[in-house]
């Protein structure tokens, strides 16, 4: 039967509506290794909002390194995947806005080396579908490594540019195996990390709820060993649409953090000393609304990136906060609870900047808090060997003293412990003189062991003890730098 004029008209209208809402554009560009064009590189695109791959055709580079194919308009992530045999690393460009036809210009992929290894479970059997990530040690940036899942024999190989990386090993959660990180792997040629055996773990579940018992979606879960402070590599550790989480932990005792997104304006929370001996549900973790503290960290008027900030509440407890690392423009933005009265700018002593510690800010609303970093001839870091111990109340740590000048110097350092909002103060290491060779360079004092007096370690309250290292000029008495670390001594 022939369609009626009305039906035919509606068909045309529907077609016109389709092409109006599903507009297409030509995405083009040129891929090189910095000198020569790259042939037969695959160019994939993904929806930036959902992460879903968008089907494309004719999306490989030609002999001149050029590509041009049709994509939908919108915001996409672009992945460039050279052939493995070319020994070129993959390239990921996020949040590319495509309003219409777009030429991305020249995209340069780096030469690299093969990083390989094999993943086994605790019984020595291969584990497939294990994800491998190469995280640059210097700045925490994760390299894009296509084809980074292990095969049925547990073997995986990827192309990584030269550098030093922390290699994260993330097994599927369904295996009940614990993730692992291989720190400081230097890639200067083809490198194998050998066979890595993953430990069995237990499934720890729970729920994160905000005011009114509302489900908190997308909160990041973190875990660290209660007594060593070592972070545990977690896989699939964000809460789902109902606020539920499921993580795999080895046997032991762990502090578990939940960190809602900064946009939620909810304050992170920490559950102390969760004893893991079997699968368990730890119930609901309640988080409260907080205030937005934002600002810029500068030095000599210029922004400073990758500076970490910490917040501490009035009861001495450290607050696990999100958004606490400055971006490329020196800006940070985080959420802290009402009454959090201490902010701490943590800088590593090799930078030459002094630490900044602002006490008694009494945060009762959103606020802007900028920090201007100052240099010092000598800076310091306290480096913990543990975060607490159940035996004898001892803490273990080292002190790094950094001479930032070209001349030999002598400094004094003192170590004190404070608790209960600094109402109890005890000297752990009396004033001690230390000679430093001409710098710039770091002198390590330690390892040290200090006994924390009983009135500084309230065993049942689990209130942390702040251990401060202060470095002074022996001639003038001027404070050159102060650093501290929170130990929770059981």
C-alpha positions as CSV (number, residue, x, y, z in Angstrom):
1,X,0.0,0.0,0.0
2,X,1.3,3.4,-0.9
3,X,1.8,5.8,2.1
4,X,-0.7,8.6,2.3
5,X,0.5,12.2,1.8
6,X,0.2,12.6,5.6
7,X,2.3,9.6,6.3
8,X,4.9,10.6,3.7
9,X,5.1,14.1,5.2
10,X,5.5,12.7,8.7
11,X,8.3,10.5,7.5
12,X,10.2,13.4,6.0
13,X,9.6,15.4,9.2
14,X,11.0,12.5,11.3
15,X,14.0,12.3,9.1
16,X,14.6,16.0,9.3
17,X,14.4,15.8,13.1
18,X,16.9,13.0,13.2
19,X,19.5,14.9,11.2
20,X,18.9,18.0,13.3
21,X,19.5,16.3,16.6
22,X,22.3,13.9,15.5
23,X,24.6,16.3,13.6
24,X,27.8,14.9,12.3
25,X,31.2,16.6,11.8
26,X,34.6,15.7,10.3
27,X,37.4,15.1,12.8
28,X,40.8,15.3,11.2
29,X,44.4,15.6,12.2
30,X,48.0,14.5,11.6
31,X,49.9,12.0,13.8
32,X,53.7,12.0,14.0
33,X,56.5,10.9,16.3
34,X,57.9,14.4,16.3
35,X,59.8,13.8,13.0
36,X,58.1,11.2,10.8
37,X,54.4,10.5,10.1
38,X,52.8,7.6,11.9
39,X,51.1,5.1,9.6
40,X,48.1,2.9,10.6
41,X,47.5,4.4,14.0
42,X,44.0,3.8,15.3
43,X,42.1,6.9,16.4
44,X,39.2,6.1,18.8
45,X,36.7,8.5,20.2
46,X,34.7,8.3,23.4
47,X,31.8,10.3,24.9
48,X,33.5,12.5,27.6
49,X,30.5,12.4,29.9
50,X,29.8,8.6,29.8
51,X,33.1,7.1,28.7
52,X,31.2,5.1,26.0
53,X,33.1,4.5,22.9
54,X,31.6,6.0,19.8
55,X,31.5,3.8,16.7
56,X,33.5,5.2,13.8
57,X,34.8,4.0,10.5
58,X,37.9,4.8,8.4
59,X,39.6,6.0,11.6
60,X,43.2,4.9,10.9
61,X,46.0,7.2,9.8
62,X,47.2,7.0,6.2
63,X,50.8,6.8,5.0
64,X,51.2,10.5,5.6
65,X,49.9,10.2,9.2
66,X,46.6,11.9,8.4
67,X,43.2,11.0,9.5
68,X,39.7,12.3,8.8
69,X,36.4,10.6,9.8
70,X,32.9,11.4,10.9
71,X,32.1,11.9,14.6
72,X,29.0,13.4,16.3
73,X,29.2,17.0,17.6
74,X,29.7,17.4,21.3
75,X,32.5,16.8,23.8
76,X,34.7,13.7,23.2
77,X,37.9,12.1,24.4
78,X,40.3,11.1,21.6
79,X,42.6,8.1,21.8
80,X,45.5,7.6,19.4
81,X,46.8,4.0,19.4
82,X,49.9,3.3,17.2
83,X,50.7,-0.2,16.2
84,X,52.5,-2.1,19.0
85,X,55.4,-3.0,16.7
86,X,56.2,0.7,16.1
87,X,57.2,1.1,19.8
88,X,55.2,4.3,20.1
89,X,53.1,5.1,23.2
90,X,49.4,5.8,23.0
91,X,48.1,9.4,23.4
92,X,44.9,10.5,25.1
93,X,43.3,13.9,24.6
94,X,40.4,14.6,26.9
95,X,37.4,16.8,26.6
96,X,37.8,17.8,22.9
97,X,34.9,20.1,22.0
98,X,33.5,19.4,18.5
99,X,31.1,22.1,17.5
100,X,31.5,21.2,13.8
101,X,34.2,20.1,11.5
102,X,37.5,20.2,13.5
103,X,41.1,19.8,12.6
104,X,43.1,18.8,15.7
105,X,46.4,19.8,14.0
106,X,49.6,17.7,14.7
107,X,49.4,15.1,17.4
108,X,52.8,13.8,18.6
109,X,53.2,10.4,20.1
110,X,56.3,9.5,22.0
111,X,58.8,6.6,21.4
112,X,58.7,4.1,24.3
113,X,59.8,0.7,25.6
114,X,58.0,-2.5,26.3
115,X,56.9,-2.9,29.9
116,X,55.8,-6.5,30.6
117,X,55.0,-8.9,33.3
118,X,52.8,-11.8,34.4
119,X,50.1,-11.8,37.1
120,X,49.4,-14.8,39.3
121,X,47.1,-15.3,42.2
122,X,48.3,-16.5,45.7
123,X,48.3,-20.1,44.4
124,X,50.5,-19.3,41.5
125,X,47.7,-19.6,38.9
126,X,47.5,-16.9,36.1
127,X,44.9,-14.2,36.4
128,X,43.4,-12.6,33.3
129,X,41.8,-9.2,32.8
130,X,44.1,-7.6,35.3
131,X,44.5,-3.9,34.5
132,X,48.0,-2.4,34.6
133,X,48.5,1.4,35.0
134,X,51.8,3.3,34.7
135,X,51.7,6.3,37.0
136,X,54.5,8.8,36.7
137,X,56.3,8.9,40.0
138,X,57.2,12.6,39.8
139,X,53.7,14.0,39.4
140,X,51.2,11.2,39.7
141,X,50.1,11.5,36.1
142,X,48.7,8.2,34.7
143,X,50.0,7.4,31.3
144,X,47.6,6.2,28.6
145,X,48.5,2.5,27.9
146,X,46.2,0.8,25.5
147,X,46.0,-3.0,25.6
148,X,46.9,-3.0,29.3
149,X,44.9,-6.0,30.5
150,X,46.5,-9.4,31.2
151,X,45.6,-12.3,28.9
152,X,44.5,-15.8,29.9
153,X,48.2,-16.7,30.7
154,X,48.3,-13.6,33.0
155,X,50.8,-11.9,30.7
156,X,50.5,-8.2,29.8
157,X,52.7,-5.9,27.8
158,X,52.4,-2.2,27.0
159,X,54.4,0.6,25.5
160,X,55.6,3.3,28.0
161,X,57.8,6.3,27.4
162,X,61.1,6.4,29.3
163,X,60.8,7.6,32.9
164,X,60.1,6.4,36.4
165,X,56.7,5.0,37.2
166,X,54.7,3.4,40.0
167,X,53.0,0.4,38.4
168,X,49.5,-0.2,39.6
169,X,48.1,-3.7,39.3
170,X,44.3,-3.8,39.5
171,X,42.6,-7.2,39.4
172,X,38.9,-7.6,38.7
173,X,37.0,-7.3,42.0
174,X,35.3,-10.6,41.2
175,X,38.6,-12.3,41.8
176,X,38.7,-11.2,45.5
177,X,42.4,-10.4,45.0
178,X,44.1,-7.4,46.5
179,X,45.5,-4.7,44.2
180,X,49.1,-3.8,44.4
181,X,51.6,-1.1,43.4
182,X,55.2,-1.6,42.3
183,X,56.9,1.7,43.2
184,X,59.7,3.4,41.4
185,X,60.1,1.3,38.3
186,X,62.6,3.0,35.9
187,X,61.9,2.5,32.2
188,X,65.0,3.2,30.2
189,X,64.7,0.1,27.9
190,X,62.4,-2.9,27.6
191,X,61.6,-3.9,31.2
192,X,59.9,-6.8,32.8
193,X,58.5,-6.7,36.3
194,X,58.5,-10.5,36.4
195,X,55.8,-12.6,38.0
196,X,53.6,-10.7,40.6
197,X,51.5,-12.8,43.0
198,X,48.4,-11.1,44.3
199,X,47.2,-11.8,47.8
200,X,43.7,-13.1,48.6
201,X,41.4,-10.5,50.2
202,X,38.0,-10.0,51.8
203,X,35.0,-8.1,50.5
204,X,34.2,-5.1,52.7
205,X,30.9,-3.4,52.0
206,X,28.9,-0.5,53.3
207,X,27.0,2.6,52.4
208,X,27.8,6.3,52.5
209,X,24.9,8.6,53.5
210,X,24.6,12.3,53.7
211,X,22.1,14.6,55.5
212,X,18.6,13.1,55.6
213,X,20.1,9.6,54.9
214,X,20.5,10.6,51.2
215,X,22.7,8.3,49.2
216,X,26.1,9.8,48.4
217,X,27.0,8.9,44.8
218,X,30.5,8.8,43.4
219,X,32.3,9.0,46.8
220,X,35.9,7.7,46.6
221,X,36.9,5.1,49.1
222,X,40.4,4.8,50.4
223,X,42.1,2.5,52.9
224,X,45.5,2.6,54.7
225,X,47.0,0.2,57.2
226,X,46.3,1.4,60.7
227,X,49.8,0.7,62.0
228,X,52.1,1.2,59.0
229,X,50.2,3.9,57.1
230,X,50.6,2.0,53.9
231,X,47.9,2.7,51.3
232,X,46.0,-0.2,49.9
233,X,45.3,-0.3,46.2
234,X,41.5,-0.4,45.8
235,X,39.6,-1.3,42.6
236,X,36.1,-0.1,41.8
237,X,36.2,2.0,44.9
238,X,33.5,4.6,44.2
239,X,30.0,4.5,45.7
240,X,27.2,3.5,43.3
241,X,23.8,5.2,42.7
242,X,22.5,4.0,46.1
243,X,25.6,5.1,48.0
244,X,26.9,1.5,48.4
245,X,30.5,0.5,48.1
246,X,32.4,-2.8,47.8
247,X,36.2,-3.0,48.3
248,X,38.7,-5.8,48.6
249,X,41.1,-5.6,51.6
250,X,43.7,-8.1,52.9
251,X,43.6,-9.4,56.4
252,X,44.6,-6.7,58.9
253,X,43.5,-3.5,60.5
254,X,42.7,-0.5,58.3
255,X,41.5,3.1,58.5
256,X,38.9,3.6,55.8
257,X,38.2,7.0,54.3
258,X,35.2,8.1,52.2
259,X,35.6,11.2,50.2
260,X,32.6,12.7,48.5
261,X,33.1,14.9,45.5
262,X,33.9,18.6,46.1
263,X,30.8,19.5,44.2
264,X,28.6,17.6,46.7
265,X,29.8,20.0,49.5
266,X,29.9,17.0,51.8
267,X,32.8,16.5,54.3
268,X,34.9,13.3,54.0
269,X,34.9,10.9,56.9
270,X,37.2,8.3,58.3
271,X,36.4,5.0,60.0
272,X,39.3,4.0,62.3
273,X,40.8,0.6,62.8
274,X,38.5,-1.7,60.9
275,X,39.7,-5.2,61.7
276,X,39.4,-7.4,58.5
277,X,39.4,-11.1,59.1
278,X,36.5,-12.1,56.8
279,X,33.9,-10.6,54.4
280,X,32.0,-7.9,56.4
281,X,29.5,-5.1,56.1
282,X,30.7,-2.1,58.1
283,X,27.3,-0.4,57.9
284,X,26.5,3.2,57.0
285,X,29.2,5.9,57.0
286,X,27.5,9.3,57.6
287,X,28.9,12.4,56.2
288,X,27.8,16.0,56.9
289,X,27.6,19.2,54.9
290,X,30.6,21.5,55.1
291,X,32.1,24.7,53.8
292,X,34.1,25.4,50.7
293,X,37.6,26.7,51.3
294,X,39.4,27.8,48.2
295,X,42.4,29.8,47.4
296,X,45.7,30.2,45.5
297,X,49.2,29.1,46.5
298,X,51.9,31.4,45.2
299,X,55.6,31.9,45.6
300,X,57.1,35.3,44.7
301,X,53.8,36.1,43.0
302,X,53.7,33.1,40.8
303,X,51.3,30.1,41.2
304,X,52.7,26.9,42.5
305,X,51.1,23.6,41.3
306,X,50.9,20.2,43.1
307,X,51.1,21.6,46.6
308,X,49.1,19.5,49.1
309,X,46.9,21.1,51.8
310,X,45.6,19.3,54.8
311,X,42.8,20.3,57.3
312,X,42.6,19.5,61.0
313,X,39.5,19.8,63.2
314,X,39.5,21.3,66.6
315,X,39.7,17.9,68.3
316,X,43.1,17.3,66.6
317,X,41.7,14.8,64.1
318,X,43.0,15.0,60.6
319,X,40.2,15.5,58.0
320,X,40.6,13.5,54.8
321,X,39.7,16.2,52.3
322,X,39.3,16.2,48.5
323,X,40.5,18.8,46.0
324,X,43.5,19.5,48.3
325,X,46.2,19.6,45.6
326,X,46.8,22.8,43.7
327,X,46.3,22.8,39.9
328,X,48.5,24.3,37.2
329,X,47.2,27.8,38.2
330,X,48.0,27.2,41.9
331,X,44.3,27.0,42.8
332,X,42.8,24.5,45.3
333,X,39.2,24.0,46.3
334,X,38.1,21.7,49.1
335,X,35.3,21.1,51.6
336,X,36.0,21.1,55.4
337,X,33.6,20.7,58.4
338,X,32.4,23.5,60.4
339,X,34.8,24.4,63.2
340,X,37.9,23.0,61.4
341,X,40.4,25.4,62.6
342,X,43.8,24.4,61.3
343,X,45.0,24.4,57.7
344,X,48.4,23.1,56.8
345,X,50.4,23.6,53.5
346,X,52.6,20.5,53.0
347,X,55.6,21.1,50.8
348,X,58.5,18.8,50.4
349,X,61.8,20.2,51.6
350,X,63.7,19.8,48.3
351,X,61.4,22.6,47.0
352,X,63.1,25.1,49.4
353,X,59.8,26.4,50.7
354,X,58.8,26.5,54.3
355,X,55.7,24.7,55.5
356,X,52.7,26.9,56.4
357,X,50.5,26.0,59.4
358,X,47.5,28.2,60.2
359,X,45.8,27.5,63.5
360,X,42.5,28.5,65.0
361,X,40.9,29.7,61.8
362,X,37.4,28.8,63.1
363,X,35.8,28.1,59.8
364,X,32.1,28.8,60.0
365,X,31.3,29.5,56.3
366,X,32.8,29.5,52.8
367,X,36.0,31.3,52.7
368,X,39.0,32.2,50.5
369,X,42.4,31.4,52.0
370,X,45.4,32.2,49.9
371,X,49.0,31.1,50.8
372,X,52.2,32.8,49.9
373,X,55.1,30.4,50.3
374,X,58.4,31.6,51.6
375,X,61.9,30.2,50.9
376,X,64.3,29.3,53.7
377,X,68.0,28.5,53.9
378,X,67.1,25.2,55.6
379,X,63.9,23.3,55.4
380,X,62.8,20.0,57.0
381,X,60.5,17.0,56.6
382,X,59.4,14.4,59.2
383,X,59.3,11.0,57.5
384,X,57.2,8.5,59.4
385,X,58.1,4.8,59.5
386,X,54.7,4.0,61.0
387,X,51.6,5.7,62.2
388,X,51.3,3.9,65.5
389,X,52.0,0.8,67.5
390,X,50.2,-1.2,70.1
391,X,53.4,-2.1,71.9
392,X,55.0,0.3,74.3
393,X,53.8,3.6,72.8
394,X,56.8,4.1,70.5
395,X,56.9,5.9,67.2
396,X,59.5,5.6,64.5
397,X,60.5,8.2,62.0
398,X,63.3,10.1,60.4
399,X,64.0,13.8,59.8
400,X,65.2,15.2,56.5
401,X,67.1,18.4,56.8
402,X,67.6,20.2,53.5
403,X,70.4,22.8,53.2
404,X,69.3,25.0,50.3
405,X,72.5,27.1,50.2
406,X,75.9,26.5,48.8
407,X,77.6,26.8,52.2
408,X,78.0,24.4,55.1
409,X,75.7,25.3,58.0
410,X,74.8,24.2,61.6
411,X,71.2,24.1,62.8
412,X,69.3,23.1,65.9
413,X,66.3,20.8,65.8
414,X,63.7,19.9,68.4
415,X,60.9,17.3,68.4
416,X,57.8,17.8,70.5
417,X,54.5,15.9,70.7
418,X,51.1,17.6,71.2
419,X,47.6,16.3,71.8
420,X,44.1,17.4,72.8
421,X,44.2,20.6,70.6
422,X,47.8,21.3,71.8
423,X,46.7,21.4,75.5
424,X,49.3,18.8,76.3
425,X,52.8,19.3,75.0
426,X,55.8,17.0,75.7
427,X,59.4,17.2,74.4
428,X,60.4,14.0,72.6
429,X,63.8,15.0,71.4
430,X,65.4,18.0,73.2
431,X,67.3,20.7,71.2
432,X,70.0,19.0,69.2
433,X,72.7,20.5,67.0
434,X,73.4,19.2,63.5
435,X,76.0,20.2,61.0
436,X,74.9,20.2,57.3
437,X,77.4,20.0,54.5
438,X,77.3,22.6,51.7
439,X,74.2,22.2,49.6
440,X,71.9,22.1,48.0
441,X,71.4,18.7,49.6
442,X,69.5,16.6,52.2
443,X,70.9,15.2,55.4
444,X,68.8,12.4,57.1
445,X,68.6,12.2,60.8
446,X,67.5,8.8,62.0
447,X,65.9,6.4,62.0
448,X,64.6,7.7,65.3
449,X,62.5,6.2,68.0
450,X,60.5,8.2,70.5
451,X,58.4,7.1,73.4
452,X,55.1,8.8,73.6
453,X,54.1,9.4,77.3
454,X,50.9,7.9,78.4
455,X,49.1,11.2,78.8
456,X,49.8,11.9,75.1
457,X,48.3,8.6,73.9
458,X,44.7,8.2,75.1
459,X,44.4,4.6,74.1
460,X,40.7,4.3,74.0
461,X,39.9,7.7,72.5
462,X,42.4,7.1,69.6
463,X,43.1,10.9,69.5
464,X,46.1,11.4,67.3
465,X,49.4,12.8,68.5
466,X,51.0,15.5,66.4
467,X,54.7,15.3,66.3
468,X,56.4,18.6,65.4
469,X,60.0,19.0,64.1
470,X,61.3,22.6,64.4
471,X,64.6,23.7,62.9
472,X,66.2,26.9,64.2
473,X,69.2,29.1,63.5
474,X,71.6,28.5,66.5
475,X,72.9,32.1,66.3
476,X,69.6,34.1,66.1
477,X,67.1,31.5,67.3
478,X,65.0,32.2,64.2
479,X,62.7,29.4,63.1
480,X,63.8,28.2,59.7
481,X,61.0,25.6,59.2
482,X,58.5,23.4,61.0
483,X,57.0,20.2,59.9
484,X,54.7,17.8,61.6
485,X,53.0,14.4,61.3
486,X,50.0,12.9,63.0
487,X,50.7,9.6,64.7
488,X,47.8,7.6,66.1
489,X,49.4,5.6,68.9
490,X,47.4,2.7,70.3
